[in-house]
Amino acid sequence: MNTDKSLSLLDPALVKPAIASAFAKLDPRVQWRNPVMFVVYIGSILTTILWIQAL
């Protein structure tokens, strides 16, 4: 099974849905379903706030 068309890593057909999915997963309601990732999410928000405050 040989195909002549090769997919590029930055092919818009792959990148657009991946970016949309990545931003959708930042929703706190989605993060809440996985407790470990929710704690990491909250920790990263707090760390970012502290970093901005220290500037």
Rosetta constraint file for C-alpha pairs under 8 A:
AtomPair CA 7 CA 11 HARMONIC 6.68 0.50
AtomPair CA 9 CA 14 HARMONIC 7.63 0.50
AtomPair CA 10 CA 14 HARMONIC 7.05 0.50
AtomPair CA 10 CA 15 HARMONIC 6.14 0.50
AtomPair CA 11 CA 15 HARMONIC 6.12 0.50
AtomPair CA 12 CA 16 HARMONIC 5.73 0.50
AtomPair CA 13 CA 17 HARMONIC 7.26 0.50
AtomPair CA 14 CA 18 HARMONIC 6.37 0.50
AtomPair CA 15 CA 19 HARMONIC 6.10 0.50
AtomPair CA 16 CA 20 HARMONIC 6.28 0.50
AtomPair CA 17 CA 21 HARMONIC 6.01 0.50
AtomPair CA 18 CA 22 HARMONIC 6.08 0.50
AtomPair CA 19 CA 23 HARMONIC 6.32 0.50
AtomPair CA 20 CA 24 HARMONIC 6.18 0.50
AtomPair CA 21 CA 25 HARMONIC 6.21 0.50
AtomPair CA 22 CA 26 HARMONIC 6.82 0.50
AtomPair CA 23 CA 27 HARMONIC 7.44 0.50
AtomPair CA 25 CA 30 HARMONIC 5.98 0.50
AtomPair CA 25 CA 31 HARMONIC 6.98 0.50
AtomPair CA 26 CA 30 HARMONIC 7.15 0.50
AtomPair CA 26 CA 31 HARMONIC 6.92 0.50
AtomPair CA 27 CA 31 HARMONIC 6.44 0.50
AtomPair CA 28 CA 32 HARMONIC 5.94 0.50
AtomPair CA 28 CA 38 HARMONIC 7.59 0.50
AtomPair CA 29 CA 33 HARMONIC 7.07 0.50
AtomPair CA 30 CA 34 HARMONIC 7.76 0.50
AtomPair CA 31 CA 35 HARMONIC 7.36 0.50
AtomPair CA 31 CA 37 HARMONIC 6.19 0.50
AtomPair CA 31 CA 38 HARMONIC 4.95 0.50
AtomPair CA 31 CA 41 HARMONIC 7.43 0.50
AtomPair CA 32 CA 37 HARMONIC 7.86 0.50
AtomPair CA 32 CA 38 HARMONIC 5.49 0.50
AtomPair CA 33 CA 38 HARMONIC 7.78 0.50
AtomPair CA 34 CA 38 HARMONIC 6.10 0.50
AtomPair CA 35 CA 39 HARMONIC 6.25 0.50
AtomPair CA 36 CA 40 HARMONIC 6.40 0.50
AtomPair CA 37 CA 41 HARMONIC 5.95 0.50
AtomPair CA 38 CA 42 HARMONIC 6.18 0.50
AtomPair CA 39 CA 43 HARMONIC 6.03 0.50
AtomPair CA 40 CA 44 HARMONIC 6.06 0.50
AtomPair CA 41 CA 45 HARMONIC 6.32 0.50
AtomPair CA 42 CA 46 HARMONIC 6.21 0.50
AtomPair CA 43 CA 47 HARMONIC 6.02 0.50
AtomPair CA 44 CA 48 HARMONIC 6.04 0.50
AtomPair CA 45 CA 49 HARMONIC 6.21 0.50
AtomPair CA 46 CA 50 HARMONIC 6.19 0.50
AtomPair CA 47 CA 51 HARMONIC 6.08 0.50
AtomPair CA 48 CA 52 HARMONIC 6.14 0.50
AtomPair CA 49 CA 53 HARMONIC 6.10 0.50
AtomPair CA 50 CA 54 HARMONIC 6.17 0.50
AtomPair CA 51 CA 55 HARMONIC 6.58 0.50
